[in-house]
Amino acid sequence: MILRELLEPLLRALGVQGVSVVALAVLLSVALYAHKISTVGGLAVSAGSTVRHDLQVVALVLAVLLFLGVASLDMARIQELIYLAQQRVEWGALLERLISFAN
């Protein structure tokens, strides 16, 4: 472990040896990964908030258009579009892109 090699001289100078060095290195590694994961979570929350806002605006505009009679609903076509979207979206690739964007 690189972290252990870096910390060992410092910890030895402080009088900490043996298993304690390994335990401390593991704890520091967990803390670093937890910080990285929390950063990714923060990005996901931010993206989710933006998507939520955009969808609310679209829904409001469509509701106004429906109310005014400018637009109408074709439920069969809506179901077909939802089905096609589910078939074409590669959820694994989308999630992988989000994670790589966060790094």
C-alpha positions in Angstrom: 0.0 0.0 0.0 1.4 3.3 -1.0 -0.5 5.1 1.8 1.1 2.8 4.3 4.6 3.5 3.0 3.9 7.2 3.2 2.5 7.1 6.7 4.7 4.5 8.3 7.8 6.8 9.0 5.5 9.5 10.4 3.6 7.1 12.6 6.8 5.4 13.8 8.1 8.8 14.8 4.9 9.3 16.8 5.3 5.8 18.4 2.6 4.0 16.5 3.6 0.6 15.1 2.4 -2.7 13.7 -1.3 -3.3 13.2 -2.1 0.2 14.1 -0.4 1.5 11.0 -2.4 -0.8 8.8 -5.6 0.1 10.5 -4.9 3.8 10.2 -4.1 3.4 6.6 -7.3 1.5 5.9 -9.4 4.1 7.8 -7.8 6.9 5.8 -8.4 5.1 2.6 -12.1 4.6 3.5 -12.4 8.3 4.4 -10.9 9.3 1.0 -13.3 7.0 -0.9 -16.2 8.2 1.1 -15.4 11.8 0.2 -15.2 10.9 -3.5 -18.5 9.0 -3.3 -20.2 12.0 -1.6 -18.9 14.2 -4.4 -20.5 11.9 -7.0 -23.7 11.9 -5.0 -23.7 15.7 -4.9 -23.4 15.9 -8.6 -26.3 13.4 -9.0 -28.5 15.5 -6.8 -27.6 18.7 -8.7 -28.4 17.0 -12.0 -31.6 15.6 -10.6 -32.7 19.0 -9.5 -32.1 20.5 -12.9 -34.0 17.7 -14.6 -36.9 18.1 -12.2 -37.1 21.9 -12.9 -37.0 21.4 -16.6 -39.7 18.7 -16.5 -41.9 21.0 -14.4 -41.5 23.8 -17.0 -42.3 21.4 -19.8 -45.4 20.0 -18.0 -46.6 23.5 -17.2 -46.3 24.7 -20.8 -48.0 21.5 -22.1 -50.8 22.0 -19.6 -51.4 25.5 -20.7 -51.4 24.5 -24.4 -53.9 21.7 -23.6 -56.1 24.1 -21.6 -56.1 26.6 -24.5 -56.9 23.8 -27.0 -53.7 24.4 -29.0 -52.5 20.8 -28.3 -54.3 17.5 -27.8 -53.3 14.1 -26.4 -52.9 10.9 -28.3 -52.5 8.3 -25.6 -51.7 5.4 -27.9 -48.8 7.5 -29.4 -47.6 8.5 -26.0 -47.4 4.8 -24.9 -45.6 3.9 -28.1 -43.0 6.6 -27.5 -42.5 5.6 -23.9 -41.9 2.0 -25.0 -39.5 3.0 -27.7 -37.5 5.2 -25.3 -37.2 2.4 -22.8 -35.9 0.1 -25.6 -33.3 2.6 -26.9 -31.9 4.0 -23.7 -28.8 2.1 -22.5 -29.1 2.6 -18.8 -25.7 1.0 -18.0 -23.9 3.3 -20.4 -25.8 6.3 -19.1 -24.9 5.5 -15.5 -21.3 4.9 -16.5 -21.1 8.3 -18.2 -22.5 10.0 -15.1 -19.9 8.3 -13.0 -17.0 9.1 -15.3 -18.2 12.8 -15.5 -18.0 13.0 -11.7 -14.4 11.8 -11.7 
